Every structure is written in C-alpha cells, then in structure tokens.
Amino acid sequence: MRSAIVNSGIVAFLGTAGIVKVYDGVQAANGGDAATGNMLVQINAISWNTGTNGTALITGTKTGTAATAGTATWARLSGTDGTSYVIDGNCGTAATCDFVIDATSIASTSIVSLTAATLVQPAS
C-alpha cells in the first residue's frame, strides 16, 4: 500500500520533470509556505525510481548552475511548473539529509550536484 501511494501519487505527479530549488537561510515553517532565504540553484528534470516498501529514490545525479552564492540549508521539491509544492526538506552533504548535494558552500555560477533524495511514505 505504501509503495502504491508513492508510485501513483508523488512519482506519477512528478514524472521525469520534478524541480528541486536549493535555498540558504531558515527553512519555511510549514511545507509550502512562502520560501525564505535566497534561491541559490534550481535543479531540473528530477525523476524517480519506482518505489518499493514505500520508498522512491532519484534516478542518478542531477545538476544545476547556481544563480547566486550562499550556504545551502534547505530545498523544496515541486512539480514541473516550479510552484506546485511537493515537499520541503533539509539539504546538505550528509547521507542523512533529505536532499544530498555535493557542497553546501555555493559560489555563483558553480555547478551543484544533487546526488540523492528519497521520498518515503511512512507506515502509519
């Protein structure tokens, strides 16, 4: 059931064109609230493996070019229009982060790699 929710809901909605926007500053208090901080980089064409056990992973590493400099602290996953909110989460280089990138100190025009992200439908 959990995998069906992930696959027929989030993964189907995003298809192969989800967008991750990486921000500095404090994460929005509630998911979908107006973004806080500066948008450092937008990473396009995020696609997901078919979920198993309620979990789906991004397919491969995706990159984007930084629009401005800053220290990445959080990210927002949205639909292809860039505004349809899906999920907010922490961002960093540790495997335990919701959105794993190759560096948190981002220089303007640098290439930023999203190396991992996981969608999980909890058991309860």
Secondary structure, 3 states (H helix, E strand, C coil): CHHHHHHHHHHHHHCCCEEEEEECCCCCCCCCCCCCCCEEEEEEEECECCCECCEEEECCCEEEECCCCEECCEEEEECCCCCCEEEEEEEECCCCCCEEECCCEECCCCEEEEEEEEEECCCC
